[in-house]
Amino acid sequence: MKVGISLAVLLVVAGAAVLWLGAKASTIKSELEASTQLVPRLKESLLENRPADATSTANDLRRHTAAARDATSDPLWSLASATPWLGANFSATSEIARSADDVATLGVTPLVNVYDSLNWDKLMPSGSGTDLEPIRKAAPSVISAAHAVRASAERLNGIDASSLLPQIAGPLTQARQQLSSIVDELDTASDAAGLAPGMLGSDKPRHYLLLIQNNAEVRATGGIPGALAVLTADKGKVSLSGESSATELGAFKPAVPVDAEQQRIYTDRMGTFMQDVNFTPDFPTAATTALQMWEQKKGERLDGAISIDPVALGYILDATGPVTLQDPQIQAMTAGKLPTQLSGKNVVKTLLSDVYAQIQEPKMQDVYFAAVAREIFGAFSSGKGEAKSLLAGIGKGVEERRVLLWSADSGEQTVLGKYALSGSISGPSVPAAQFGAYFNDGTGAKMDYYVKRTVQLIQQCTAADGYGTFKVRITSTNTAPTDAATSLPNYVTAGGAYGIPAGSVQTNVITYGPAQANVETATQDGKNVPFGAQRHDDRPVGTLSVRLAPGQSSTVEFTFGKIVQHSQPEVVVTPTVQSVDNVILPTQSETCGAAR
């Protein structure tokens, strides 16, 4: 009888415990779901610059995540976490609730508290400069928030989900994905908050060599850096001075030293002519070489280099609105020939095509380029345009690798090296399975305005040894008119001066594979052709030249093998006149045994 009573009591206690745990689980689930539903409202409040709404929403978010965390602190829940098999599910749920509360308390709340001081409308350049103190003061909060969210993400990533119930494994996977994207965004914000004040001259003026790349004569990072200037950032105020050109600097004899590995691929022209410093797609190499050249010829040591092309200048003009060329010399030189007002709609055609038809003297072409840059950066630094649009335009330029930045400060450069903005071909900014397709003009002219290209990765079957194989397929078309030899200026076609028939285009095509892979074969229009095979920072490099007459197209393919990386493959390309979205085609997979 006593045994029966004991069993009955045990069953009642066990049943009560199950009910209690079920109630706690229901509370955790409802509180976390409520917090998730608040995230879109929080983002909207921040994007629409409603700090009061953002603060209220953040407080609600904290209330829900705290309630979920408190529910997992119950002694019975802790006891259940220690039981075999099911205990892992209770522990995982506790970690999810704890991470959500840490993100809300240590991540979201500090960011919302400093958000008003980071109002971009207040931080954008103006005629009197920019007050950089708010971002300096906010930096510790942003850095702390990034650290808290990163720690939460690492805890969740450390949970073994293989033995969890689907009801727990699903939310865990979702939480990991959400935190992963937030970690990347906050790390970027943290780095920007730490770098921006100093690089914008909060402590002392910073002087950068501005390289305006001319995509009409293509180079691996975009185009020849024909027009040059010194960009000064002083307490957030941006100005240009010292306008010059690659032609004015002339040849460097002896050549500026370049590392032997790259010299084998790109020759010592990289260190001989400013126009050729970016034969290499590695912008840190191009930037350091360019700064050494500037210092030799101008006697001025600079703090870094910034590269931009006319397409990115167009993105800035889309935000600032049109600019009018004020220089009387420019107005007299271009009267009735070129537009006096430049906008995002006409700046690319004007700078990369029309200027060569209307201004015959190369020196005056450089003067025109410098005048345009001066007006555009003047509009930018004076605060013209809406901040959100301006940031979006610059961001698009960075995303397409049309805007690149290098700092002579090793600490700053280490941080920049984590991002595509650095233009590095190796290091933390380069994914494990990255391929590259880059182009260098071999015509000695401005014919690349007429060349249209597509680049595509082709994934082939896994080899018998378990390694992957990819092809990089590049199709180029010369769209110049059939009578280009006579209808286009000699400065555009080179008039056959370098051995290329006028109107034809010759391009040195360079492809990079992932680190440790090999470049194995190359074909042109389906036929095997000889090619150069080198290595750059342990990445395989394949090169060959393609010549196209007006109207002619050609497809080259490089095959890369011994690819061990299992991450998502991607390809980056030289930014040209075309939209990058139109150049890079979706990756395709070939059927096993199929031959193209």
Disulfide bonds with the S-S distance in Angstrom:
Cys461-Cys592 2.09
